[in-house]
Amino acid sequence: MPLKLFLRGKVWHFSGSVAGRRLRKSTGTSDKVRAQRIAAEAEAREWKRHLDGPGATLTFAAAAIAYRESGRPTRFLTKVEDYWKDTLVSQITPHAIRQGAMKVYPKAGPATRNRQFIVPTQAIINHAADQGWCHTIKVKRFSVTTREKEPITMDWALKFQEHALPHLGALCLFMLTTGARISEAVNLRWQDVNLDTREAKIRQTKIGSERIANIPRVALAAIKAIPSNRAPDDRVFKYSDRTCVRQSWKSAVERAGLKYLSPHSCRHGFATKMLQDGIDVKTVAQMGGWKDVATLVRTYAHALNDHRITDSVFDTEVAHNHPKKTASN
């Protein structure tokens, strides 16, 4: 049955069946000629969807809405959605995605373009593909030069703490001993911290979940030393966002006479120390909030390849103190 128009108040609506599917919708206009055109376009889209598959009429905007509603991570989505808008997914090619990354992030490096444009665009399209609405897409990433990341050590962190404000020194030790990202750490509220059980609820912004982290005593002592009323919704480390940390961090590094290492190097320090001390990669990934083991291994292969790792396993105090057999024994 072709679509028919009918008035509801002053606004025209249409209803009917197209290719076995019932359609009923407002045209949003009181102009009958315009309403007829809108109804005809809706009928044409439905036939196209029926004959060519749902992907024929799927827009990126619609796919993005479905992706958001599924509870997937939404970081970096806004610029991606603003770029593609109502572009048909069927018209989005791998080459177009790479071009889009360069247009949206003209001054950014390849890693940023990959992470903030290619990955979310591909994730939205492939989520739609999982629903049977379109085909999956695979996009070649921009080449990234991998550099070994220098980690912050406990010695570095303690020297830094001596020359930093109490809340900044505590922030450094917290990130180093829990593996928290800078954005996760500055968002920590007092209501998320239990000083008695030494636990902190970390909201993992990058992967859209939460984890409970143990707070080692060295970090706990630093957190307790922060002057604060500890109102439940107050930020533990006082900073409103990650950008507010930069200048204070740089100044403290200079006062301490240390080599400059960024706040994110604390996370590198957590992973490197844990792996070099023989903790299995699955446990390190879980405790540090990495989404998967492969990412951790790929990033910190240098720590896994440290030939001295057996020292932490076998060269222990017990082994040194154990009576040694001599040839005469």
C-alpha angles and dihedrals in degrees: 000000000000119000115274129200125230134172124244105184105314097330125090119230130185133215138172143097126287121185089345095307122116114231126190123162146139117255090208093227139094091207107102096202091052090045090054090053092049091050091048091051091049090051092049092050091051093051090048091050090048095048101035102028132259092287091068092075101024113123124204089239091058091046090050092052091052090048092052093046090054089065096246121153110286101194112130093008098115098069091042092053092045090053100048099031109158096350110142110252089224088064095052109099130182089252091051090052092053090048090050091053091055093047096048094042104029095160098036127105125248094263092056093047090050096046101039103036117012096044097049093042091051092044093055094048094045091048087056088048089055087059090053094249099119144347123286118256131215120199127194110235124229111261113262124198106229114222125187107251116231110228129217112243128210090252091055091047094050092050089048091051091055091061100035133084111267095255092047093049090048090050091055094050092044093054093044095050099039103032091235118164116240092249090051093048097049089049092056112119128200089247087062093057128078107191093186097056093031093234134138129191106225117198103214103215096181096057099026101240142091135246136186113235128197113233110220114223095253090059092040092057090051092049092049089053093060109110103236144134086227095222107183095246097041118110111252095219095036097230117124094211142349095270091062090062098059103079095041090048093050092048092051091049090052093048090050091050091232131147108263113260121168125240088255088063086074088068089049088051092052094052095041095049094046093049095044089051089058101256109153117253095241092057092045091050092049095046094045097044100246111159094226141003093243092064091051094048093046092051100041103034089127090065093049090050094055104124090205092067090100089066091071091050103043109012094076134147090253091055092050093049096045113109109261123225117232128203090261091057 
